[in-house]
Amino acid sequence: MAFSTPVILTGICVVGILCQWLAWRVRLPAILFLLLAGFLVGPIANWLDPDLLLGDLLFPFVSLSVALILFEGSLSLKFSEIRGLETIIYRMLTVGTLATWSVTAVAVHGLLDVPWDLAALFGAMTVVTGPTVIGPLLQTIRLKPSIAHVLRWEGILIDPLGALFAVLVFEWMAAVHGISDHDRPAVHALLILAKMLTAGILLGSVAGYGFGIILRRRWLPEHLQVMVTLGLVWSVFIGANLIEHEAGLLAVTVMGIWLANAKAVNLTEILSFKENLSLLLISALFIILAARIQLGQLQALGWEALGVLLAVQFVARPLKILISSWGTNLSWRERCLLAWVAPRGIVAAAVAALFALRLQQEGFQQADFLVPLTFTIIIGTVAFQSLTAPFLARRLGVIEEEPQGLLLIGANPVARNIAQALTAIGVTVMLADADWENIQKARMEGLRTYFGNPVSQYALDNLDLSGIGKVFALTPNSELNALACLRYQDIVGHGAAYALRTAEDSALSKRLVAFDHEPEQIPFGRRITYPRLLHWLERGAALHCTKLSDAFRYDDLLQRYRGRIIPMFALDPSNRVQVFTEARALTPDVGWTVIGLMPGKKRKAGNYAGDAPNAL
């Protein structure tokens, strides 16, 4: 069935969105569904022929897309994340990569009976993992930071290095077989390596440093930052490739890392756009590249391809981790998981398609196996590891529990009382405030603090949020509360940022701007404001923790105080912090702990009448 080009392009977009949504629903990496969709619309249904659709634009589109994906991934690489992990990452990118290459090449040569040079080229192309597969897997499995950082750094850095490695092997093959004019393959390969490293590192560093200055000094308006970034990334990529083929991936990766670690550079708008664009490009790329595969090519590989997959999964990867982690502080459990997880991604598919075409044009008929075998490795590693890694991570105990700690914006009396009550039952709490007097009092009470403007970019870049899962803005300033939630909701999630109301008549207050119409982000109820909580505390009220049981349930607690209690938090039997909000009236059960503001013993009940909410 023939479709017009606009219909096909729209269909790719729609199918990609559906695959991403399905992956989110079943908590599996989207690449699985994208590859299946590509096979379905390509070789099975014959609805999509990428070569006919894009023609000569196919490989430029793939190359430019991969460049953007790598740049976006490298923007998340901060050196502060890998303190203490530098050794294993360095080894994984060097001797570990050589081990993977050697094992893969031997397996391909021995099982598929292909020449050593083609086997070496395939091994070089498939040493990569990549952010397109590691990122979704890490979102599915909440691993401990040490493991997650290692996998993410490896996945992003090894993509350009793997591409460079494949170019070196190809150039060596070209010299050996007389395709190029060089009669000394080893010297030629070393010269190519030197040019690629020089072009990639130098051009990427200059671009990153210069663009960082432009952003820091605000020489660009915000509405142009994304467009200029997009153009600059592609210019750096093409410029490095003009100097030496395939140096562009290294250049954009270096540029991204430089910007990620630059001081006082706000990348919020750029990151937001790049993440959305990368998601769209990843979806399109996997569908298009999978649609180019012919089922006959996969069948022609036979069971020997499964043997190569097993060698990559159970020999090459464990050997790489064994060599790379020797003498490091990683536990055997962490090493086991690292030895299990190494899915191949878009760079392997793109490089395989490119070099297969170039080799076929030079008369290497056996190069037909490169693309189908690469997709066999991609599909096999992604499917196997996606389905088994979550179970293995839980069994090994390397999954990080969902963070239950609280960041309180403000160290005023209200925030300090809440912090003390939660700290007493084992909840991690940090208070952030620019008022030194408040911070000093909090520190004297033994509370964890951060002194500085909590909504500044410096705070977002340097605040230690380990273990923090929720943010509460508890200041008497409504604008600061709203701004704090807007700044932190991208970090903790939209539903985990709460802003305490400050005006008595909140329904008519014109000063409440961001959360007036979002009751799920109004903690403790719409009628509970900062002045009211402070008023209760000044009259002798205090936060108390009440453990519920069969003999004393939540209804009994409410009945005892008869409206003179403000339920604020509840700790369920799994030690998860739940919040009473305007939109969510919790019903704690037996085994829960309720944290609420209750009258002090020295005050009469009448002093609090009418202050508490009617029903919470």
Protein Blocks (a to p, Z undefined) as FASTA:
>chain_A
ZZdfklmmmmmmmmmmmmmmmmmmnopafklmmmmmmmmmmmmnomacfklmnmmmmmmm
mmmmmmmmmmmmmmmmcfklmgoilmmmmmmmmmmmmmmmmmmmmmmmmmnopafklmmm
mmmmmmpgbjklmmmmmmmpccdfklmmmmmmmmmmmmmmmmmmmmmmmmmmmmmnomam
cfblklmmmmmmmmmmmmmmmmmmmmmmmmmmmmmnopacfklmmmmmmmmmmmmmmmmm
mmpghklmmmmmmmmmmmmmpghiafklmmmmmmmmmmmmmmmmmmmmmmmpcfklmmmn
ommlmmmmmmmmmmmmmmmmmmmmgoiabdfklmmmmmmgccddfklmmmmmmmmmmmmm
nopaklmmmmmmmmmmmmmmmmmmmmmmmmmmmmnopaccddfbdcdedjbfklmmmmmm
mmmnopacddddfbfklmmmmmmnopacdeddfkbmklmmmmccehiabdcdfbfbfklm
mmmmmmmmmmnopklcccddfbfblmlpmkbmklmmmmklmghijklcfklmmmmmmnop
acddddddfklcfklmmmmnnopaccfbdcdfkopacdddfklccdddehiacddddddf
kbcfklmgokacfbZZ
